[in-house]
């Protein structure tokens, strides 16, 4: 087997084992919303509240959102799935950016 064939085989396996990079922009209201329905395990999920938000966004699970993200603030969450993270705005509609990768 040539080096290039080995590399191609390795690259195919890597893509199967590791989900692609995920990114999303979410409008968050005062009712808790799931970040995504994707159940793939992620090494890290990064949430960033938009600088122009007018209120905090609360981060948590399906039953309780208590970790506050001020406008412009971010948080990294290690070792979880996107479907386990929920967001809720303290007031109005706020924007949150999501970036996730790794398996």
C-alpha positions as CSV (number, residue, x, y, z in Angstrom):
1,X,0.0,0.0,0.0
2,X,1.4,3.4,-0.9
3,X,1.8,6.3,1.5
4,X,-1.0,8.3,-0.3
5,X,-3.4,5.3,-0.1
6,X,-2.7,4.9,3.6
7,X,-3.3,8.6,4.1
8,X,-6.6,8.6,2.2
9,X,-7.8,5.5,4.3
10,X,-6.8,7.3,7.5
11,X,-8.6,10.5,6.4
12,X,-11.8,8.6,5.7
13,X,-11.7,6.9,9.1
14,X,-11.0,10.2,10.8
15,X,-14.0,11.8,9.2
16,X,-16.2,8.9,10.4
17,X,-14.9,9.0,13.9
18,X,-14.9,12.8,14.3
19,X,-17.9,15.0,13.6
20,X,-17.3,18.0,11.5
21,X,-17.0,21.5,13.0
22,X,-20.4,22.8,14.0
23,X,-21.4,26.4,14.0
24,X,-24.8,28.1,14.5
25,X,-26.4,31.5,15.3
26,X,-29.4,31.2,17.7
27,X,-32.0,33.8,18.5
28,X,-32.9,33.1,22.2
29,X,-36.1,34.2,23.8
30,X,-37.4,34.0,27.3
31,X,-38.4,30.3,26.9
32,X,-35.5,27.8,27.1
33,X,-34.3,26.5,23.8
34,X,-32.1,23.5,23.0
35,X,-28.8,24.6,21.3
36,X,-29.3,21.8,18.7
37,X,-30.8,18.3,18.4
38,X,-27.4,16.9,17.4
39,X,-26.4,14.1,19.8
40,X,-22.8,13.7,18.7
41,X,-20.3,13.9,21.6
42,X,-18.2,17.1,21.4
43,X,-14.9,17.7,23.1
44,X,-15.7,21.4,23.4
45,X,-18.7,23.7,22.8
46,X,-18.1,27.4,22.8
47,X,-21.0,29.8,23.3
48,X,-20.6,33.6,22.7
49,X,-23.3,36.1,23.5
50,X,-23.6,38.9,20.9
51,X,-22.0,42.3,21.9
52,X,-25.3,44.0,21.0
53,X,-27.5,41.9,23.3
54,X,-29.5,44.0,25.7
55,X,-29.8,41.3,28.5
56,X,-28.0,38.3,29.8
57,X,-28.6,34.8,28.4
58,X,-28.8,31.9,30.9
59,X,-27.1,28.6,30.1
60,X,-28.0,25.3,31.6
61,X,-29.8,22.0,30.9
62,X,-33.4,21.1,30.1
63,X,-34.7,21.8,33.5
64,X,-32.6,24.7,34.8
65,X,-30.7,27.6,33.2
66,X,-28.7,29.6,35.7
67,X,-25.2,30.3,34.3
68,X,-25.3,34.0,33.0
69,X,-23.7,35.1,29.8
70,X,-23.5,38.9,29.7
71,X,-23.5,40.6,26.3
72,X,-20.2,39.9,24.6
73,X,-19.2,37.1,27.1
74,X,-18.4,33.6,26.1
75,X,-18.1,30.2,27.8
76,X,-16.5,26.9,26.9
77,X,-18.2,23.6,27.8
78,X,-16.1,20.5,27.7
79,X,-17.3,17.0,26.9
80,X,-21.0,17.2,26.1
81,X,-23.6,17.0,23.2
82,X,-25.3,20.0,21.8
83,X,-28.7,18.6,22.6
84,X,-27.9,18.7,26.3
85,X,-27.3,22.5,26.4
86,X,-30.3,24.9,26.8
87,X,-30.3,28.7,26.6
88,X,-32.9,31.3,27.8
89,X,-32.8,35.1,27.7
90,X,-33.5,37.1,30.8
91,X,-35.6,39.4,28.7
92,X,-36.3,40.1,25.0
93,X,-34.7,38.2,22.2
94,X,-30.9,37.8,22.4
95,X,-28.3,36.3,20.0
96,X,-25.8,33.5,20.8
97,X,-23.2,32.1,18.5
98,X,-22.2,28.4,18.9
99,X,-19.0,26.7,17.8
100,X,-18.4,23.0,18.5
101,X,-15.9,20.4,17.5
102,X,-14.0,17.3,18.4
103,X,-15.1,13.9,19.3
